[in-house]
Amino acid sequence: MGHSHSHGAHGHHHGSNNKSALKWSFFIITAYMIIEVIGGILTNSLALLSDAGHMLSDAAALGLSFLALTFGQKGASLSKTFGYKRFEILAAFINGMTLIAISLYIFWEAYQRILDPPEVVSTGMLIVSSIGLLVNMLAAYILMKGDKDENLNVQSAFLHVLGDMLGSVGAIVAALLIMFLGWSLADPLASIIVAVLIIISGWRVTRDAFHILMEGVPSNIDVKEVKDTLLSLDEVKDVHDLHIWAITSDFPSLSCHFVVEQDTDHQKLLLKAKKVLHDEFNLHHTTIQIDVEGYTCLNGDHCN
């Protein structure tokens, strides 16, 4: 029997960039959230208050994401052999659920305001929302410099801030409509549009995090293609018990059994298979067990 176990350090050098981006975004968002809460109360604007509420969730999300990356870099232990890498996915899942909850609350508040539109101070609303847009653009730019396309946790934080940008745009448009047309319904309607965009983002992040927590196959990997590629190796007669999953968003893993003839050079085959999986499928963490043809699994094994 042969055994191969390789673990690349892919993505680890991006950790400090992500942590820095999350830290600075957290400070910027938190500082302006306080200003926007005060502005929303003074102007009586739901669009501003909902945006401030979203900013509060942003601050919590960014802080949680920062802690997740910090925990995720902790080393493995005897009780947690993969370390704390999954903490990032838990944080992303919580962020996504928070987005959904915030959007549902905004829907309810908007409904109440449509039934009884209040007076809104449009000038103050316009000033606060315009500054809010600039602040969110700055936070989004900082997060874009991180690895949001590869790291689900940073992506969820980026989506929070993106939703906030849209909230600020909605508040600006609503303020202009109230200022020039006297259309008070613009305030709750702007909130509803933002809530729809927020709930879509929240659903996507929650879905992707749930898929990883359920050890689903990464979306960029085709299991059939991987199996066919491994079967194309001359020494491999069969591949079974094939599992492909992700420990975290940028840490895909594979385990499988090879069936080979008795005189096969196990180490040579393992090196060849490992190289193929690395080069063609970007799989750095692989565990391969080699079974000699004619020998069956032991009783109790689940390899079939």
Secondary structure, DSSP 8 states (H G I E B T S, - for coil): --EEEE---TTGGGHHHHHHHHHHHHHHHHHHHHHHHHHHHHHT-HHHHHHHHHHHHHHHHHHHHHHHHHHHTS---SS-TTTTTHHHHHHHHHHHHHHHHHHHHHHHHHHHHHHS-----HHHHHHHHHHHHHHHHHHHHHHHTS-TTT-HHHHHHHHHHHHHHHHHHHHHHHHHHHHHH--TTHHHHHHHHHHHHHHHHHHHHHHHHHHHHTT---TT--HHHHHHHHHTSTTEEEEEEEEEEESSTT-EEEEEEEEE-TT--HHHHHHHHHHHHHHHH---EEEEEEEETT----TT----
